[in-house]
């Protein structure tokens, strides 16, 4: 998945994300949507690093955002 | 030969042409009561016996000789294909309207189509997306009775490029208690025959008032309102988040998934320009006052 595979519209503190691959639409809070954009802008190696860091620090806010995005299949583990 | 007899003959043989917004349907049927209903519920400008370019070739016919006489049933056909099971012949007019809804909803991918009523004042339109039974058509009929212009009581047709709402004016479909409510509220409205025991309960259609001009004029979306009729509820109009409104509107769309990216973009553009609300009501006068005030604020 790359940034090209999603479309995002945001209003105030929420965003709607359209996944071009699956055709699914999801509602996200703005922080999770921002994290999604950040994650998708990274290379495969950088994504692996993010996931490795996540394993070490499960209390960080990004951990919960990652779990949401993985569950919605907006990101996949490299 | 008088007009209605000529219409019946045309309905039986070459078909009659019904213009609803951008679409023309050619309808054939041997059922004479259908001719009466069409002539009384549609405006003269919407019906023609002259051959035109046709979008939907439809017919309503008896499924066989037996079902013509014994517990008569009827079939709706689109290009010779029956998308629905037969219904009792007494339901012929609602069956035609439901069939036409299906034709439009499944064949019109130049528009994003929401299951919603649309009314307009001062070129600002309200989109009322809602599930059946939410009081959408009652509210829509009430607003039309008080001077709002009807674009549709069933479908919001959003142009994919301009986001304008295309008018697709047809008789307003009322169900169950709302028939009596609107009869009292708008005694001048013309009601078609009341049909009992349909899948949706008791159904009747209301003719759009002749006073409504600009049958085919599109309008710009200004509000997206999710209505809910609740017995004895106090009238309340509460702002709802745009992102939530987006998802709820998409859930009420006939072709959002088919249109994919184009649907996402069109709906996003509509949400951008709309104020979004949840609306709960039980009193129709108060409901109309609420929307009149909203329209007045916009005008100023």
Interface residues (C-beta under 8 A of the other chain):
Chain A: X7 X9 X10 X11 X12 X14 X15 X16 X18 X20 X23 X25 X27
Chain B: X241 X242 X243 X244 X246 X247 X250 X256 X257 X260 X261 X264 X265 X268 X271 X272
